[in-house]
Amino acid sequence: QVQLVESGGGLVQPGGSLRLSCAASGFIFSSYVMSWYRQAPGKERELVAVISPGGNTNYEDSVKGRFTISRDNAKATMYLQMNGLKPGDTAVYYCKAQPSALASVAFWGQGTQVTVSS
């Protein structure tokens, strides 16, 4: 069965860095569009970054220049390098897998908490 397992979250001070990982199994990872979403308390889940099977990327405006999405198809793992973290980045971060950008089918991980606080 499809599994997406996020890791790497935690508590970090403003300006710090974290690297999230999303380990995938149960589907052909290299052919899927992968993305990171986040959901802060009381807010809707929002797209943070997306990466195509070929490695094309796109970012939500507030994280451009600070976050980097990447994938290692050989390891079936997606990453999110987060630098210059701000309190506003505090949220549960989820990874998502889709056969294509417009596919109605999607798989989600369980999420990992990121807290940015001094």
Backbone as CSV, one residue per row, in Angstrom:
resi,resn,N_x,N_y,N_z,CA_x,CA_y,CA_z,C_x,C_y,C_z
1,GLN,0.831,-1.180,0.000,0.000,0.000,0.000,0.877,1.245,0.000
2,VAL,0.270,2.355,-0.386,1.007,3.612,-0.440,1.306,4.101,0.970
3,GLN,2.552,4.511,1.172,2.947,5.102,2.442,3.818,6.323,2.187
4,LEU,3.522,7.374,2.913,4.340,8.585,2.926,4.651,8.892,4.375
5,VAL,5.923,8.928,4.724,6.322,9.135,6.111,7.234,10.352,6.195
6,GLU,6.713,11.401,6.839,7.502,12.613,7.033,8.354,12.500,8.293
7,SER,9.487,13.196,8.275,10.349,13.278,9.449,11.167,14.554,9.358
8,GLY,11.814,14.908,10.477,12.704,16.055,10.477,12.164,17.307,11.134
9,GLY,10.909,17.264,11.542,10.343,18.423,12.214,10.914,18.601,13.611
10,GLY,10.562,19.732,14.228,11.032,19.984,15.580,10.896,21.440,15.952
11,LEU,11.529,21.790,17.053,11.522,23.164,17.565,12.835,23.838,17.166
12,VAL,12.732,25.008,16.577,13.919,25.736,16.138,13.725,27.218,16.409
13,GLN,14.804,27.910,16.656,14.732,29.352,16.898,14.574,30.115,15.591
14,PRO,14.000,31.302,15.641,13.913,32.121,14.426,15.278,32.293,13.787
15,GLY,15.302,32.185,12.464,16.550,32.254,11.726,17.229,30.915,11.537
16,GLY,16.744,29.916,12.211,17.357,28.587,12.128,16.929,27.813,10.893
17,SER,17.390,26.575,10.833,17.140,25.718,9.666,16.650,24.347,10.105
18,LEU,15.863,23.739,9.237,15.441,22.350,9.388,15.384,21.729,8.007
19,ARG,15.558,20.406,7.977,15.400,19.665,6.734,14.361,18.571,6.939
20,LEU,13.256,18.687,6.236,12.206,17.679,6.303,12.438,16.619,5.227
21,SER,12.057,15.397,5.546,12.122,14.296,4.593,10.758,13.647,4.472
22,CYS,10.482,13.118,3.308,9.251,12.364,3.061,9.643,11.072,2.349
23,ALA,9.611,9.971,3.077,9.965,8.667,2.508,8.723,8.008,1.939
24,ALA,8.803,7.619,0.677,7.638,7.089,-0.026,7.809,5.610,-0.363
25,SER,6.693,4.901,-0.400,6.691,3.510,-0.816,5.308,3.140,-1.322
26,GLY,5.249,2.076,-2.118,3.967,1.569,-2.588,3.497,2.142,-3.908
27,PHE,4.306,2.982,-4.541,3.958,3.521,-5.854,5.268,3.903,-6.562
28,ILE,5.134,4.243,-7.856,6.315,4.580,-8.650,6.677,6.032,-8.382
29,PHE,7.481,6.237,-7.370,7.805,7.572,-6.874,8.302,8.492,-7.988
30,SER,9.158,7.975,-8.855,9.813,8.819,-9.854,8.834,9.431,-10.851
31,SER,7.643,8.880,-10.960,6.684,9.393,-11.933,5.611,10.283,-11.313
32,TYR,5.685,10.509,-10.037,4.667,11.275,-9.332,5.091,12.728,-9.085
33,VAL,4.124,13.614,-9.128,4.304,14.989,-8.664,4.269,14.963,-7.138
34,MET,5.277,15.550,-6.537,5.382,15.556,-5.078,5.305,16.991,-4.569
35,SER,4.698,17.171,-3.427,4.583,18.523,-2.894,4.579,18.511,-1.367
36,TRP,4.889,19.663,-0.832,4.808,19.922,0.609,3.684,20.924,0.855
37,TYR,2.870,20.619,1.836,1.831,21.519,2.315,2.088,21.770,3.794
38,ARG,1.439,22.799,4.306,1.493,23.054,5.744,0.153,23.579,6.225
39,GLN,-0.106,23.336,7.500,-1.336,23.811,8.117,-1.035,24.328,9.501
40,ALA,-1.249,25.619,9.667,-1.074,26.261,10.967,-2.385,26.178,11.744
41,PRO,-2.330,26.281,13.071,-3.564,26.216,13.872,-4.581,27.259,13.434
42,GLY,-5.788,26.813,13.193,-6.861,27.722,12.816,-6.836,28.193,11.379
43,LYS,-5.918,27.639,10.591,-5.805,28.058,9.192,-5.995,26.858,8.263
44,GLU,-6.270,27.171,7.004,-6.415,26.109,6.019,-5.038,25.584,5.600
45,ARG,-5.053,24.349,5.134,-3.822,23.773,4.615,-3.430,24.517,3.343
46,GLU,-2.131,24.849,3.212,-1.676,25.598,2.057,-0.464,24.921,1.412
47,LEU,-0.382,25.120,0.090,0.748,24.578,-0.661,2.001,25.386,-0.348
48,VAL,3.094,24.691,-0.072,4.365,25.349,0.202,5.287,25.260,-1.021
49,ALA,5.422,24.057,-1.556,6.329,23.849,-2.687,5.938,22.570,-3.401
50,VAL,6.244,22.522,-4.691,5.919,21.358,-5.504,7.094,21.058,-6.428
51,ILE,7.292,19.763,-6.703,8.358,19.352,-7.600,7.815,18.288,-8.546
52,SER,8.083,18.485,-9.827,7.594,17.551,-10.842,8.516,16.330,-10.928
53,PRO,8.083,15.300,-11.641,8.971,14.137,-11.824,10.306,14.520,-12.451
54,GLY,10.304,15.541,-13.287,11.536,15.975,-13.944,12.370,16.956,-13.147
55,GLY,11.845,17.360,-11.987,12.613,18.246,-11.120,12.246,19.719,-11.199
56,ASN,11.235,20.061,-11.988,10.784,21.459,-11.994,10.113,21.781,-10.670
57,THR,10.377,22.993,-10.168,9.882,23.359,-8.843,9.072,24.641,-8.875
58,ASN,8.244,24.783,-7.885,7.466,26.003,-7.707,7.247,26.202,-6.210
59,TYR,7.199,27.482,-5.787,7.127,27.794,-4.367,6.048,28.829,-4.074
60,GLU,5.482,28.713,-2.897,4.595,29.754,-2.380,5.452,31.002,-2.130
61,ASP,4.883,32.167,-2.380,5.684,33.397,-2.371,6.436,33.628,-1.060
62,SER,5.835,33.325,0.067,6.456,33.660,1.355,7.686,32.807,1.668
63,VAL,7.881,31.709,0.940,9.031,30.848,1.231,10.093,30.915,0.150
64,LYS,9.818,31.634,-0.926,10.809,31.742,-2.010,12.111,32.339,-1.486
65,GLY,13.214,31.710,-1.863,14.524,32.173,-1.420,14.942,31.633,-0.066
66,ARG,14.004,31.003,0.650,14.331,30.438,1.975,14.213,28.914,1.990
67,PHE,13.250,28.385,1.266,13.000,26.939,1.246,13.443,26.363,-0.096
68,THR,13.917,25.114,-0.063,14.288,24.408,-1.283,13.699,22.997,-1.260
69,ILE,12.904,22.690,-2.267,12.343,21.350,-2.403,13.235,20.538,-3.340
70,SER,13.404,19.270,-3.017,14.208,18.399,-3.874,13.702,16.965,-3.738
71,ARG,14.188,16.115,-4.617,13.787,14.711,-4.575,14.955,13.827,-4.980
72,ASP,14.975,12.650,-4.403,15.963,11.632,-4.762,15.161,10.413,-5.207
73,ASN,15.011,10.249,-6.504,14.180,9.162,-7.013,14.753,7.792,-6.674
74,ALA,16.063,7.682,-6.576,16.678,6.402,-6.234,16.323,5.968,-4.814
75,LYS,16.119,6.953,-3.947,15.763,6.663,-2.556,14.270,6.821,-2.300
76,ALA,13.527,7.206,-3.341,12.088,7.433,-3.188,11.815,8.373,-2.013
77,THR,12.541,9.457,-1.985,12.438,10.406,-0.872,12.424,11.838,-1.406
78,MET,11.576,12.644,-0.792,11.496,14.067,-1.097,11.981,14.840,0.127
79,TYR,12.541,16.007,-0.123,13.088,16.818,0.964,12.551,18.249,0.895
80,LEU,12.599,18.916,2.034,12.342,20.345,2.086,13.387,20.955,3.016
81,GLN,14.345,21.651,2.417,15.347,22.379,3.201,14.771,23.747,3.542
82,MET,14.659,24.032,4.814,14.067,25.280,5.267,15.111,26.098,6.010
83,ASN,15.454,27.242,5.454,16.410,28.159,6.067,15.720,29.461,6.434
84,GLY,16.337,30.227,7.299,15.755,31.512,7.679,14.346,31.385,8.219
85,LEU,14.135,30.387,9.055,12.777,30.124,9.546,12.238,31.271,10.386
86,LYS,10.938,31.498,10.246,10.233,32.569,10.943,9.108,31.972,11.785
87,PRO,8.667,32.681,12.810,7.529,32.161,13.597,6.308,31.842,12.730
88,GLY,6.121,32.594,11.670,5.002,32.357,10.762,5.098,31.060,9.988
89,ASP,6.250,30.391,10.044,6.404,29.090,9.389,5.927,27.952,10.282
90,THR,5.575,28.259,11.517,5.101,27.236,12.440,3.828,26.588,11.910
91,ALA,3.866,25.277,11.778,2.734,24.536,11.210,3.061,23.046,11.238
92,VAL,2.042,22.252,10.944,2.276,20.844,10.632,2.538,20.761,9.128
93,TYR,3.626,20.124,8.752,4.017,20.005,7.346,3.682,18.601,6.850
94,TYR,3.023,18.565,5.694,2.583,17.311,5.104,3.196,17.119,3.719
95,CYS,3.496,15.900,3.357,3.869,15.646,1.980,2.693,15.001,1.254
96,LYS,2.643,15.245,-0.040,1.553,14.803,-0.887,2.120,14.233,-2.171
97,ALA,1.507,13.165,-2.652,1.921,12.538,-3.907,0.719,12.442,-4.837
98,GLN,0.920,12.837,-6.099,-0.131,12.766,-7.109,0.449,12.193,-8.398
99,PRO,-0.358,11.417,-9.136,0.129,10.906,-10.427,0.426,12.033,-11.423
100,SER,-0.318,13.141,-11.294,-0.079,14.325,-12.118,-0.630,15.518,-11.363
101,ALA,-0.292,16.706,-11.829,-0.696,17.925,-11.120,-2.212,18.085,-11.067
102,LEU,-2.921,17.565,-12.061,-4.373,17.735,-12.109,-5.129,16.492,-11.655
103,ALA,-4.410,15.497,-11.193,-5.068,14.256,-10.791,-5.945,14.470,-9.564
104,SER,-7.094,13.822,-9.552,-7.969,13.900,-8.374,-7.493,12.966,-7.269
105,VAL,-6.732,11.954,-7.652,-6.183,11.026,-6.672,-4.945,11.649,-6.035
106,ALA,-4.864,11.549,-4.715,-3.695,12.070,-4.013,-3.481,11.260,-2.745
107,PHE,-2.227,11.149,-2.366,-1.866,10.451,-1.137,-1.151,11.435,-0.220
108,TRP,-1.436,11.296,1.073,-0.894,12.224,2.072,-0.134,11.475,3.145
109,GLY,0.882,12.141,3.690,1.549,11.642,4.861,0.819,12.073,6.122
110,GLN,1.361,11.686,7.267,0.691,11.973,8.543,1.081,13.325,9.101
111,GLY,2.119,13.933,8.556,2.534,15.262,8.985,3.651,15.245,10.014
112,THR,4.415,16.334,10.030,5.466,16.530,11.031,5.403,17.971,11.508
113,GLN,5.492,18.159,12.806,5.327,19.494,13.408,6.624,20.286,13.308
114,VAL,6.493,21.512,12.839,7.603,22.469,12.835,7.177,23.653,13.685
115,THR,7.971,23.964,14.697,7.689,25.083,15.579,8.885,26.019,15.598
116,VAL,8.631,27.263,15.243,9.690,28.276,15.221,9.405,29.266,16.343
117,SER,10.257,29.233,17.346,10.013,30.061,18.524,11.313,30.256,19.287
118,SER,11.409,31.422,19.914,12.572,31.686,20.766,12.267,31.329,22.215
